[in-house]
Amino acid sequence: MIGISGSPFTLNPFGMARRATPVKWSKSLFLLDYFQIRKQSQGRDHFARVAETGHRGKCLAMVARLGYQRGMSNIESLFVTRLYRAALSEHGKPIDPAEMENSCLVIADDDEAGQDWCEANGYIGYTSYASLADLAWRFPIFKDLVKVLDKHVAEFAKDLQFDLGEKKLKLDSMWINILPEGGIHTSHIHPHSVISGTTYVAMPEDTSAIKFEDPRSAMMMAAPTRLKDARPEMRQFIYVQPNVGDVLLWESWLRHEVPMNMAEDDRISVSFNYGWE
């Protein structure tokens, strides 16, 4: 994946194009842009005087320092929202999807406390969120999963340029989600966590994608809606359709939901939070 921006190229005064450095693992959603109007007449006169001296090195240094663009305005991106997507198999020991699916179904069938919680709270389907806090201790395949996730989260933390100091990002919760036909997971965030994510165990054809919401939505006030064909990073909602064996990671403040599962078969996933400890 590469970072999405308003334009993949920057032009300098010599007309040379420079492509942005690609980012391997994650992409940016919901970019906040601003207009930076440059008063360039004085700067251009100084540039011309330097150019007349024949000091090409000084000219290039000015370009690098002042960041000139063609034209009078420049649009840049601020405060990006990063989304990490990869196959679990990219790091660590491969996780058998069939074994993981069977483990999730067995746990759901045996977890009476979880079933009671779902019934009491009107949750269509099953989640172990409120009943089981030790999946990695109970089942070896979840222990293996944690080892793989640790590596993916470390990769994402590098991209986010976190200064972790002497502390680490550590798994603090993990739970199973099983959504049958008609099941939904309403819009929410994950408070008290740093990175959240999901890995996908069973994704039947026509099942729902995960839906992410622009974190600035609450501050749009009187802003108009976006064009239907707006660039992906400018849209107010982003839908991502993962595959079995994929892992998605995002910062825990990013609001998201799973719309109604329209497939006849169960949509099964394992979600998790990482804290800074």
C-alpha positions in Angstrom: 0.0 0.0 0.0 1.1 3.7 -0.5 0.1 6.8 1.2 -2.8 8.5 -0.6 -2.4 12.2 -1.1 -4.0 14.9 -3.3 -1.3 14.4 -5.9 1.5 11.8 -6.2 3.9 14.3 -7.7 5.6 17.6 -6.6 7.0 19.9 -9.3 10.0 22.1 -8.5 10.9 25.3 -10.4 12.9 23.3 -13.0 9.8 21.4 -14.0 11.1 18.1 -12.5 8.6 15.8 -10.9 9.3 13.9 -7.7 7.1 11.0 -6.6 6.4 10.6 -2.9 8.2 7.8 -1.1 5.9 4.7 -1.0 4.8 3.3 2.3 4.8 -0.5 2.4 2.0 -1.4 4.8 -0.6 1.2 5.3 -2.5 3.9 3.6 -4.0 7.2 4.6 -7.7 7.8 4.9 -9.6 11.1 5.5 -6.8 13.5 4.7 -7.2 17.1 6.0 -6.1 19.5 3.3 -5.4 23.2 3.5 -4.6 26.0 1.0 -1.2 27.6 1.5 -1.1 30.8 -0.6 2.5 31.8 -1.2 3.5 35.4 -2.0 6.3 34.5 -4.2 7.3 37.6 -6.1 10.0 38.6 -3.7 11.3 35.0 -3.4 11.4 34.6 -7.2 13.4 37.8 -7.7 16.0 36.5 -5.1 16.0 33.2 -6.9 16.6 34.9 -10.3 19.6 36.9 -8.8 21.1 33.7 -7.5 20.5 31.9 -10.8 22.4 34.7 -12.7 25.5 33.9 -10.7 25.6 30.4 -12.1 25.5 28.8 -8.7 23.4 25.8 -9.5 24.0 24.2 -6.1 22.7 27.3 -4.4 19.6 27.2 -6.6 18.9 23.6 -5.7 19.4 24.4 -2.0 16.8 27.2 -2.3 14.3 24.8 -3.9 14.8 22.3 -1.1 14.5 24.9 1.6 11.7 27.0 0.3 9.6 24.2 -1.3 8.5 26.2 -4.3 5.6 24.9 -6.4 4.5 25.9 -9.9 1.6 28.4 -9.6 0.6 30.6 -6.7 -1.0 28.0 -4.3 -0.1 24.7 -2.8 -2.4 22.1 -1.3 -0.9 19.8 1.4 -2.3 17.1 3.5 -2.4 17.3 7.3 -3.4 14.9 10.1 -3.7 11.7 8.1 -5.6 8.6 9.4 -3.6 5.5 8.7 -5.1 2.1 7.9 -2.9 -1.0 7.9 -3.8 -4.1 5.9 -1.8 -7.3 5.4 -2.1 -11.0 5.3 -1.4 -12.6 8.7 1.1 -14.9 6.9 3.4 -11.9 6.2 4.8 -12.2 9.7 5.4 -15.2 11.9 3.9 -18.7 11.9 1.0 -19.2 9.5 -2.4 -19.6 11.1 -4.7 -22.3 9.7 -8.0 -20.6 8.8 -10.0 -23.9 9.1 -8.6 -24.6 12.6 -9.3 -21.0 13.7 -12.9 -21.1 12.4 -13.5 -24.4 14.2 -12.0 -23.1 17.4 -14.3 -20.0 17.3 -17.4 -22.1 16.7 -16.5 -24.5 19.5 -15.9 -21.7 22.0 -19.1 -20.0 21.0 -21.1 -23.2 21.6 -19.5 -23.8 25.0 -19.6 -20.2 26.3 -22.9 -20.0 28.1 -22.0 -16.7 29.8 -21.3 -15.1 26.5 -24.5 -16.4 25.0 -26.4 -15.0 28.0 -24.8 -11.6 27.6 -25.6 -11.5 23.9 -29.3 -12.4 24.6 -29.5 -9.8 27.4 -28.1 -7.0 25.3 -29.9 -7.8 22.0 -26.7 -8.8 20.2 -27.6 -10.9 17.2 -25.0 -13.6 17.0 -22.2 -14.2 19.4 -19.2 -12.3 20.9 -16.9 -13.4 23.7 -16.1 -9.7 24.5 -17.9 -9.7 27.9 -17.2 -13.3 28.9 -13.7 -14.6 28.0 -10.5 -12.6 28.6 -8.0 -15.5 28.3 -8.4 -16.9 24.8 -4.6 -17.1 24.3 -4.4 -19.2 27.5 -7.2 -21.5 26.7 -6.4 -22.4 23.1 -2.9 -22.8 21.5 -4.0 -21.3 18.1 -4.9 -18.0 19.8 -1.5 -18.0 21.5 0.1 -18.4 18.1 -2.2 -15.6 16.8 -1.0 -13.2 19.4 2.7 -13.8 18.5 1.8 -13.0 14.8 -0.2 -9.9 15.7 2.6 -8.5 17.9 4.8 -8.4 14.8 2.1 -6.7 12.7 1.4 -4.1 15.4 5.1 -3.3 15.7 5.3 -2.7 12.0 2.3 -0.4 12.1 3.7 1.5 15.1 6.8 2.3 13.1 4.7 3.7 10.3 2.8 5.8 12.9 6.1 7.1 14.2 5.2 6.5 17.8 7.7 7.5 20.4 7.1 4.6 22.8 10.0 5.4 25.2 10.7 2.5 27.5 7.2 1.1 27.3 5.7 -1.2 24.7 2.5 -1.8 22.8 0.9 -4.9 24.4 -2.2 -6.9 23.8 -4.8 -6.1 26.4 -7.9 -7.8 25.0 -9.1 -10.2 22.3 -12.5 -11.5 21.5 -14.5 -13.5 18.9 -17.3 -12.1 16.8 -19.8 -14.2 15.0 -22.4 -12.4 12.9 -25.2 -14.6 11.4 -27.4 -13.3 8.6 -29.0 -10.1 9.9 -26.3 -9.5 12.5 -24.7 -6.0 12.8 -22.1 -4.3 14.9 -23.1 -0.7 15.4 -20.7 2.3 15.2 -18.1 2.5 18.0 -14.6 3.3 19.1 -12.2 1.5 21.5 -11.5 3.8 24.5 -8.3 3.3 26.6 -6.5 1.6 23.8 -3.9 2.7 21.3 -4.2 0.3 18.3 -7.2 -1.8 17.5 -7.8 -4.3 14.8 -9.5 -7.4 13.4 -8.4 -10.5 11.7 -10.9 -12.3 9.5 -11.7 -16.0 9.9 -14.8 -16.5 7.7 -16.0 -14.0 5.1 -18.8 -15.5 3.0 -19.7 -14.1 -0.4 -21.8 -10.9 -0.1 -21.1 -10.4 3.6 -20.7 -6.9 4.9 -17.5 -4.9 4.7 -16.1 -2.9 7.6 -17.1 0.7 7.5 -14.8 3.5 8.8 -16.0 7.0 9.5 -14.1 10.3 9.0 -13.0 11.3 12.5 -13.8 14.9 11.7 -17.5 14.3 11.1 -18.5 15.7 14.5 -16.8 19.0 13.5 -18.1 19.4 10.0 -20.8 21.8 11.2 -22.3 23.5 8.1 -20.1 21.8 5.6 -21.7 20.3 2.4 -21.5 16.6 1.6 -18.8 15.3 -0.6 -19.2 14.5 -4.3 -20.3 10.9 -5.0 -17.1 10.4 -7.1 -14.8 12.1 -4.6 -11.3 10.7 -4.2 -11.3 7.9 -1.6 -9.3 9.9 0.9 -11.8 12.8 0.7 -14.9 10.6 1.5 -16.7 10.7 4.8 -17.0 6.9 4.9 -14.7 4.2 3.7 -15.7 0.6 3.2 -13.0 -2.1 3.3 -13.8 -5.7 2.2 -11.1 -7.9 3.8 -10.3 -11.5 2.8 -10.0 -14.5 5.1 -6.5 -14.4 6.7 -6.2 -10.6 6.5 -5.5 -8.3 9.4 -6.6 -4.7 9.6 -5.1 -2.3 12.1 -6.1 1.3 13.0 -5.7 3.8 15.8 -8.4 3.1 18.5 -10.1 6.5 18.2 -11.2 5.7 14.6 -15.0 5.1 14.6 -16.1 2.0 12.7 -18.9 -0.4 12.3 -20.0 -3.6 10.6 -23.3 -3.1 8.6 -25.9 -5.9 8.5 -24.6 -9.2 7.2 -26.7 -10.0 4.2 -25.0 -13.4 3.5 -26.7 -16.6 4.7 -23.5 -17.9 6.3 -21.7 -16.6 9.4 -19.2 -13.8 9.3 -16.5 -14.7 11.8 -13.7 -12.5 13.0 -11.3 -12.0 15.9 -10.9 -8.5 17.2 -8.3 -7.1 19.7 -6.9 -4.0 21.4 -3.3 -3.0 22.2 -2.4 -0.7 25.0 0.8 1.3 25.8 2.3 -0.3 28.9 
